[in-house]
């Protein structure tokens, strides 16, 4: 019987490692992150080097119970029970092990690549083909140099079909993934501009992607995309589709909208066939055609393909975090359920520290390829490892194996209806609740029941984009430079503990808030990172000290007040941050204050100078570069005097977001990352800087109406359509943060992909748009800003800055957080 259980001695031979085996162990789990340890006893930790050196986290993994490590060098810390497998390339060893594992199985494998649509096509093919075969696939979008080997490692002898996607960002990457996946069938999705920057030309990118198929027997692709590449395609047998060329195997010649579905007609084997696609957007239609072509190429009849595609479900690859009833937080992952995605969701649940209890609502898991007793034993072990406090199982299989679960509280229900009827009995209160279920259980009804009902206008925050932006700036830092993340003003309008939890999980060094109450809220949300308070009030020093917050000291008066408070409270060496005014002229000690400041700080036993810092005034503006240089010189002079007086070292920091980009010489010991974390940096060229917009503000249409040429619209009768037309009233106004300045055609929103200008004045709770030339209905989604209609553009429209747009989004607008 083939499985993914290997003796560690066998693994050593497979990857060609050196080192000594202290104790023979069985390896079944591959680990790459010390924060995400499951089944530590059978885990093999790969100390990968990337943005962080994995060798730094070996001790943490060892403390969690891991005993097997793949490393480039042995750690100096004594770990008497550890097996260290020494290799020259840790990532290469991970890939070699996965490739060996794949080589042991004879299952059919579909390999998917392209610029866009890989994950959706993979998930849809899984939906379409799983009824016939036990199928294994990448969890979520695990398609990278690390994600692919972790995905392929899942294969066991029960699997009959594998569906794996491969993503690349530059040359010489695909050969490694091809060796791991070894697809027998290739699928090429849409080729677009994504990752163009990693290649000399579009042609070079296409040729690199085609390497995935060099040992495949069949390739499915859009005929149009590979015109001119005939000699480069390494596969003899091809199945093509096209909406333009009749010579394609599947020629789609007409598209008709029927009840918001796309009805397609095509010529296949000289006969007319049809297919109804339950989606409207262009990308989904193309991805569905790819799946249609794949099913036909694999021998499915046109009738069977049409029947299954018509029942395709939308794919959500995002975990959605939102506020719930009874002071709960709800993580919605209600569209699929398998062991791999459950582990990903549980890791995200473990990042949340805002509530004392973690709860999991889980349905039966279908088509896992494992026997139920083995499957639910694995699930139970995973849940115990992740520290779940309350487990709610729904389905007959979970009920059958209820004794496998040893969590403090557990409840079992035969179906979703029973759970909903008895939801109040669970007394869900002040908990973080993960809802994860197979689609047939309709857990979206559970999510709706637990979500806090709110205003339909929503600010969506992508935690993935936030992490991308954090890593973008980290890559610009010199070794050892710390990061302080600015989360003041409700994290620039993006949230409090939700953003801070992500930053804490990804090991930023400091957080900064404007006022003590903001820091108190973060502590209440489970944030343990050091927090600097930029503008502390003497009246709340007790709260500051009680919550271990660290004050900025910017004046002699504040210094005197805090020292007196520390003295009367019996404090000593309490950490403080000294602000030097080098030219901003808001807060801080000026140059002529530094000598007196040194006298007051010297041998002061009540406080400890944790950092000395200043603030660049115009780090993004080339015309003020001489002033910036003067600020840096003044700061260096000041901190050196203070350091000499104190006789000890402290953290020095002056660089803000634009300073990180333009002034690497000003990084010192730490940088303060603010608006750049949220995808905006005016010092970088727009659209070519690697940053991702974090926030999407969306609302919906309340009503659509026709107006005549002489009709007026809104307060003061300011709005008119010169020739008459159609307006849509949408659910956002100045009380939500959509400023009155956007009225009367200054602002615009996206309605079904089309720009619609405002008409008339902006009201408190709503506004109107000119949708005369747009197909729109009541309830349709409206985008206020996103990655297309950017915050920077809105700011330019009304002559302000992006900060104001973000921070003006009011608290009554519901925040929803996504993690993919």
N, C-alpha and C positions, 0 to 999 in steps of 0.2 A: 504493500500500500504506500503510495507516494504522498508526502505531506511536506510542510515547511518546518519540520523539526529536525535539526542537525546537531550532532555532537560538536562541541567547540573545537575539538581536534580536527574534525572534517572541515569546518569553516576555515581554520588556519591553513589547511592544504589548498582549499579552493581559491583563496585570495592570495596565496603565496606569501604568507606573513612569517615574520620571525617572532621572537619572544618565547616566553616559557609558560606552559599551561600549569598552573598551580593545582587546579581541581577541575576534573571533567564535568562539564555542564551541558545541558541541552539548550540550544538556541531556537526560539520560535518567533521572537519579536525583534524587529529592527528599530532602534531608537536613534533619533538625531537631535532631540531637544530635552534637556534635563528637567524642564518644567512639565513635560508630557510623558511621564513614565507610566507604563502599564505592564503588568506581569514582569516585574523587575527581575525575578529569579531566572526567567528564561530570556531576558533581554540582552541584546548586543548593542552597545552604545558606540556610535561612530563620531569621533571628535573632529567634526568638519570645521574647516576654516573658511569664513566668509567675512561678513561684517563683524562678527564676533568669532573669536578663536574657541572652538569647542573644547580644547584642552583645559580651558579655564573652568569648565563646568563638570569635570570628571569627578571631583570630590563631592559635588552636589548629587550627581547620579549615584555614586557609591553609597552615600548616606541614605538614598532612597531604596537601596537594595540591589542595585545593578552590580554584577560581578565580572562582566565581560566587556572589554573595550578594544576598539580598533583605533590605533594612535600612530603618530609619526615619531613620537619619543615618549619615554616613560616618565610619569610624574615623580616629583621628589617627595610628595606626600606619601607616607606609608599606608598601603592598602593591602594587608597580608592575604586577603582572600581573592584578590583581583587577578584575572587573566588579562594580560596586555598583549594584543596582537600587533606587532610592529610592521608598518608598511610605509612606502614612500609617498603614497597618494591615498588619503582616506576616502575621498569621493570615488576614486577609481576602484577601490576595494568594494565599496557598497555596490557599484554598478556591476562589477565582476561577479559578486555573489548572486545578485538578482538575475544576471544573464545565465549563470549556471542553473539556477532554480528553474528558469523558463525552459531551458533545454531539455529538462527531464519530462516534459509534458507534450502530448501530441494533439492538443486541442486546436480547433480552428481559431485564428486570431484576426480581428479587424484592427488595423492601425489607422488612426485618423490624424491628419495635420492640416494646416491652413493658417491664414491670418486671423480669421473670425469664424465663429460658429462651431469650433471644435467640441466644446463642452456640451452645447445644446444638442448637436448631432449625436454625440456619444450617448447622452441620456435618453434621447428619443429612440435611438436604435436599441438601447437596453429595454425600453418599454415595448418596442415592436417585436423583438426577437426572443425575449425571456420566456414567453408562454411556451416556446418549443424546446428550449435548451437551458440547462443551468449555466448562468452567465456571470462572469467576473469582470469588473471594470475599474477604472480609476475612481477613487472617492473624490467628489467635488471636482476641482480642476487641478488635480495633482499631475501636471504634465511636464514638469521641469526635469533637470538633470538629477534632482533628488526625488521628486515626486513620482517619476516613472518607476524607478527600482522599488520604491515602497509599495507602489500599486501592484506590480508584477509579482511581488513576494506573496500576495494573497492567494495565488493560484494553488488549488489542491486537486486531488484526483477525481473529485465529484464534478468539476467544471468541464463543460463541453464547448463553451465558447468564451473567448476573451475579447473585450472591446477596450482598447487603450488609445488615448490621445497623447500626442507628443508636441510640445511647444519649444521653439528655439528663438533665440534673440540675436545670434550671430553665427559666423561660419564655424565649421568643424565641431558642431554640437550634435548633429543628427545621426552620424555614424554610431555614436555611443548609445543613443536611444534605440536605434534600429537593432543593435546587437542584443538589447534587452527585450524588446517587444517581439521581434521576428514575425511580423505580420504575414499572413498568407493572403489576406485581402486588404487592399489599400483604399482609403477614402480621402480625397482632397476636397476640403471645403473652400469657402471664399478666400481669394487672395486679395488683400488690400494693403493699406499703408502701415499697418501695425508692425513695429520693429524694423521699419525701413532703415532707421538710423544705424542699425548694426551691420548693414551690408553696403557694399559699394554701389549696388544697383538692384532694381527689382528682379532682374534676371538671376543675379547671384543668389538672391533669397529663394526664388522658385527652385533653382537647381539644388540648393541645400535641402529644401523640404522634400524633393523627390527622392533623396537618398533613403528615406524611410521605406520606400517600396522596392528596393533593389533586389530583394529575394521573394517578393510577392508574386502570386500567380495571376492576380486580377487587380486592376485599378479602376475605381469609379471616380469620374471627375466631370466638371463642366467643360464641354468641348471648346467653348469660347476662350477659356483661360489658358489653354495650352496650345493654342495656335502658334506655330513657330517653334515649338519645343518637341516636335515629333521625334527627332533624333536623340533627344536627351531623356526620353521617358524609358526607364529601365524595365518596364513590364510589357510583355507581349500581348496579353489579353486585356482589353480595356472595354469598359462600359461607359458611354458618354451620354450627357444630357445637355439640352440647350433650349433657349427660348428664341433663338435666331436662326440656327442652322438646321436644315431638314436632314442632313446626313447623320446627325446624332442618333444614337440608339433610342433615346427617349426625347422626342421633339415636342415640347410644350408649346402649343400654338395659340391657345386662348386662355385668358384669365377673366373670370366674372365674379363679382361680389354678390353673394347670396346670404342674406341675413347675417352680415358681418363675418362671413366665412369666405374663403377663396375657393371657387370652383374652377378646377383646372381640367383642360382637355389636351390630349397628347396623341401622337402617333408612336406606336410601339409594335414592332414586328409587322408593319404595314397595316395595322388595325388601329382604330380609334379607341382609346381608353380614357377613363376619367378618374378624378381624385378630388375629394373635398378636404380642404385644409382648415382646421378650426382656429385660424389666426389671421390677422389683417396686416400686420406690419411687414415691410419688404424683407427684412432679414429673416423673419420666421418662415415666410413663404419659401425663400431660397433654401433654408436649412431643411424644410420639409420635402422639397423636391430632391435634395441630396438623399434623404432617407427613402423616398419613393424609388429613386434609381437604384439604391443599394438593395432594397428588397427584391426588385425585379431581377437585378444581376445575380442575386443569390438563389433565384428559381421560384420565388413566390409568384402566385398568379396575380394578374391585375386586380381581380375582385378581392382577393385576400389582402393585398397591399392597401387598396382603397378603404376597406372596412377598418383596418387597424389604424391607419393614419387619421381617419375621421375621428377616432376616439383618443388621439394624442392629448396629453395633459401638458399644460404650461410647466416649464421647469424653473424652479426657484433654487438657485445655488447659494442663496444668502440666508444667513441666520439673522433674524430680525429681533432686536431688543427694544421693548417698549414698556411704558408704565402700565401697571395692572391695578386691579381692585385691591382694596385693603392694604395699601402701601407695599404691594408686591412689584417685582420686575418680571416681565414675561419674555422668554426667548422662544420665538416661533420658528420651528423647523418641521413643519407639518406636511411636507410633500413627499418625503421618501424616508425609508428606514432600512438601514443595513448596519452591520457591525462597524464598518470603517467610518461611515458618516456619523454614527452614534459617538464614536470616540472623539471625532473632531468637535462635535457639539458639546460633549462633556468637558473638553478642554476649554472651550469658550465659557461654559458655565463656571468653571473653576477660576476664571479671571475675575469674576464678579464678586466683590467684597462688600456690597452695600447692604446686605441683609445677613442675619445670623444663620439662616437655614437655606439649604439647597434642596430643591424638589425636582424630581423627574417624573413626567407623565409619558409613558411609553406604550406603544401598541405591539402586538405580535409582529415578528419580522418574517417576511416571506422570501422564498427563493434565495436562501443564503448558501445553498449547496452543502450545508452541514446537517447532521441529524439533530433533532430538536434538543435532546438531552445535552449534547455537546455545545450547541449554540447557546442555550440559555444558561449553561454553566459559565461560558465565556462572558456573557452579558452580566451575570451576577457578580463575577469576579471584577469586571471593569467598574461596575457601579460601586462596589465596596472600596476599590482602590481610589476612586475619585471622591470619596467622602460624602456620598449622597445621604441626606438626613431623612428624606421622605420619598418613598417610591410608590407610584400609582401605575399598576399594570392593567392594560385593557386588551382582552382577547382570550380565547380558550386555551391557547398554548401557554401563555404566561400564567394563567390560573393553574394549569396542570403542574407547572414547575415552580409554584410559589414558594416551596420549601427551600429552593436554591438561594433565595434572597434573604440576606441577613441584616438589612438596614434597620435602623431604630424604629421607623414607622413604615408600614407597608399596607397597601390596599389593592384589591383586585376586583375588576368588573368584567362582565362577559362581553360588553359592547359599549360603544360610545354613548348611545342613548341612556343606558343605565348610569354611566359616569355623570352625564349632564344632570340627570334627575337627582343625583345624590351629591352634587358638587358642594353644597353648603355644609354637608356633614364633615367634609375634609378640613374645614376651618383654616383655609389658606390665608395667612396673614404675615406680613413682613418677611416674605420669602422670595428667593429668586427661583422661578419656575421654568424649566425647560420642557417644552411640549414637542415630542418627536413621534411621528407615526407614519405608517404605511398609508398611501393615498386612499385606499378603500375604507379606512376608518373615519375619514372626514374630520380630522382633528382641527381643521380650520374653525369648526363650530365651537370647540373647546377654547381655542385662542380668542374668538370673539366674545365668549362668555367671561373670560378672565381679563380682557383688555379694558383699561380705563376709557370709558366713553369720552370723546373729546371733539372739539372743533375739527371739521374735515380738512382744514388747511394744515399741512404737515411739512416739517423740515426733516428731510432724510439726511443722516450723517453716515458716510462710508468710513468705517474704522479701518478698512484695508487701505483706502486712500490716505488716511491719517498716518498709518504705519509706513506707507511708501514715502510720504513726505519727510517723516522723521529720519528714515534711512537715507534719503537723498542728501540731507544736510550732514548726517553722521559721516557719510562717505567723503565729505569735504574737510573733515576735522583731522588735525594732527593726532598721532597716538597719545592717548592719555587725557585728551581734552574732554571735560564733562559737559553734559547738556542739562540746562535748566529750561523746562517747558513752561510757557506762560499760559495759565488757565484762568486768568482773571476775567471778570465780566462774563461769567457763565461760559468760560472757555470760548470767548469771542462769539457768544450766542449759540455755541454748539452743544452745551451740556456740562454737567458737573462731574459726578463720579463715573459716568459712562466713559468719558474721554480720559479721565485720570486713571481709571482701572487699566485701560489699554496701555497708557504710558508707563504705569507702574509695572505691568506684566512684561513690557519690553525694556525695562531697566534703564529709564532715564534717571538722572542723578538727583534732580531737584524739581520741585514745582514752585510756581510763584503765583500769588493771588494779590488782589488790590487791598482787600479789607479782611479783618479778623473773622467776621462771620462766614466769609467764603472758605477760609481754612477750616473752621469748625465743621462746616457742612461736609467737607472732604474727609475729615477724620470720622465723622458719623457714617460716611459711606465706605469705611474700611480702608482708607488710603493711609499707608504707613511711611511713605517717602518723606524726606525733609521738605518742609514748606516754608518759603519766605513770604512774609507779608509786607507789601510795598508801602502801605500807608496805615500803620497801626494807630489806633486811638488809645490814649492813656486810660480812658474809662473802661476799656475791655482788656487790660493787661492780664486780669485773672483768667479770662477765657483763653488768652494767648498761651499762657504758661500751662494751664490745665491740659491743653490740646497739643502741647509740644510744638508750637509754631514759633518761627524765628523772625523777629522784627527787623525791618530796615530802620536804621537810625540815620536821620538826615539833618538834624539840627541840634544845637547845644541844649535847647529847651527839652526836646524829646529825650536826649541822652540823660539829662539830669533827672527827668521824671522816671525813666526806666531804671536807672541805677538806684534811686530812692525806693522804688517798688521792690526791686530785687533785694535790697538791704533789709527792708521791713518784712519781707516774705522768707527770708533765710535762704535765698538763692545764691549760688556761686557758679562762676564760669558758664553763665547762660549764653547760648550762641546768638550773636547779632550780626547784622550786615551793614557796613558803613558805606553810605552813598556820598560820592564826590561829585560836585557840580563842575563839569569841565566845559560847559557852554550851553546846556539846555535851559538853565536858569528857571527850573521849576522847584526841585527839591535838591538838597545836598549841601555839603560843606564846600565852601569856596577855597581858592588857593591860599588866601591870607588867613584862613581858619586852621590850616593843617598843623601848624606848630602848636597852637593851643590844644587842638584835638589830641595830638600825640601826648601832651602832658596829662590830659584827662584819662586817656586810655592806658597809659603806662602803669603797670602794676595794679590795675583795677581788678580786684578779685571777684567782683560780682558779675562781670560779663566776659565773654570770650569772643574775639573777633573771628567769626567764621569766614567772612569774605569782605573784600573791599571792591566796590564796583562803581561804574559810571555809565552814562547812556549817550550813545552817538546821536547827534542831532539830524544829520543828513547823510547817512552812510550810503544811501542809494543814489545820491545826486552827484554826478561828476563835477558840476560847477562849484561844489562846496568841498572838494577833496582836500584843499589846503587847510580848511577849517577842521576837517576830520583828522588830518595828521596832527594838527595842533592839539586837538582833544586827546589823542592817544599819547602824545608827549607829556601833556599835563598829568594825565592819569598815571603814567609810569613814574613820574617824579613824586606824585602824592603817595602812591602805595609803597614805594621804596622807603620814604621817610617814615611812614607808619610801621612798616615791617621792622625797620631798624630800631624804632622806639620800643616796639613790643617784644622783640627778641624771639619771635616765632613766626612760622610761615602760615599764610592763610590763602584762600581761593581768590584769584583775581579775575574779574570779568567786565567786559565793556561792549562786546560785539552783540548786536541784535541780529534779526533775520538777514537783513541786507548786508550787515557787517560780516556775517559768515561767508557770504558770497563774494564780496568785493574786497574785504580787508583780512586776509588770512593771517597777516602779521599781528592782528589784534585779537587772536583767539585766546591768548594767555592760558589760564587753567580751566576756563568754562565759558560757554556761550549761552545766550538766552534766545531760545527759539520761540517766536511769537506767531505772527500772521502767516509765516511760511509753512507752519505746521498745517494750516488750513488751506494750503494750495496757492497762496498769493505772495509774490515777491516782485516788487516793482524794479528791482535791480537786475532781473533776469528777462531775457526776450520772451514775450508771451507765446505760448504754444510750442516752444522748443526747449523747455527747461527741465523736463522730467518730473515736474510737480503735477499732482492730480487734484482737481477740485474736490473738496470734501463734502460740500453741502448741496442739496437739491431742495428748493422750496416749491411745493406744488399745492394746488387747490383744485376746485372743480366748478363746473358750470351749474348755477342755480336755475337759470331760465334763459331761453332764447326767444327773441321777438323781432318782428319787422317794424321798422320806423319809416315814416314818410320824410320827404325833403324838408318840410317845415316843422317837424317835431324837434323839441329840445330834450336833452337827456341830462339828468342829475341836477344837483343843487345849483342855484343861480342861473339856471338855463344855459350853462356854458357849452354843453355838448350838442353837436349837430353833425349829421351826415349830409353833405351838400346835395347828393342825388338820392337820398334815402338809402335803405339797405337793411342790414340785420345786425343786431347787437346781442352780446351774451353778457349776462350779469354773473360775476364770479365771486366766490366766498373769501375775499381778502380786502382789507381796508387799512387805513392808517393806524388803527388800534392794533393791527397785527404786525405793523412795521413797514407796510408799503406806503411810503411817504406821499403826502399830498403833491409834492413836486413832480410826481410821475403823471399827474393828470393831464387831460387835454392833449393827448397825442404824444407827450414827451416820452412816456414809457411804453413798453410793448411786452407781450407774453407769447409763449408758444402754445398754440391750440392745435392738437392733432398734427404737429410738425410744421405748422404754418405760423408766421408772425402776425400777431393781432395787436394794433395800437390801442391805447386807452382812448375812451371817449368821455368828455366831461370831467367834472371834479372827482377826486377820490373821496369816497365816503368813509365813515368810521369802520364799517364792517364789510363793505363790498365796493366793487367798482365795475365799470362796464367796458367792453372791448368791441371794436369793430370787426365782426366776423362775416362781413358781407360775401366774401369769396371763399369761405371755408365751410366744409361739411362738418357741422357740429350739432350735438344733441345735449339735452340736459343730463348732467352727471358725468360728462366727459372730463378727462383730466386736463389741467392747465398748468404749464410750467412757468414759474415766476423767474427762477434762475436755476441753471445746472451747468454741465460741462460744455454746452453749446451756447446758451444765453448766459454769458459769464457775469459774475458779480462785478468785475472790473468794468464791464460795459455799462451796467446799470449805474455804477458810480459816475462814469463819465457823462451819462445822460442828464444827471442833475447836479453836476459840478461838485461832487464830494469824493470821499475816499472809500475803498472797499471795507475798511473797518466799520464805518458807520452803517453800511448796508447789512453786514453780518450781525452786529450787536443790536440793531434795531428790531430784529425779529422777536416779537413779544413772547412772553411766557405762556400765553394762552394758545400759541401754536404748538401742537403736539410734536415732540421730537421722537423719531424712530431711528434706531441705530442698526446698520447692516454690517455683517461680517461674512465674507465669502471664504 
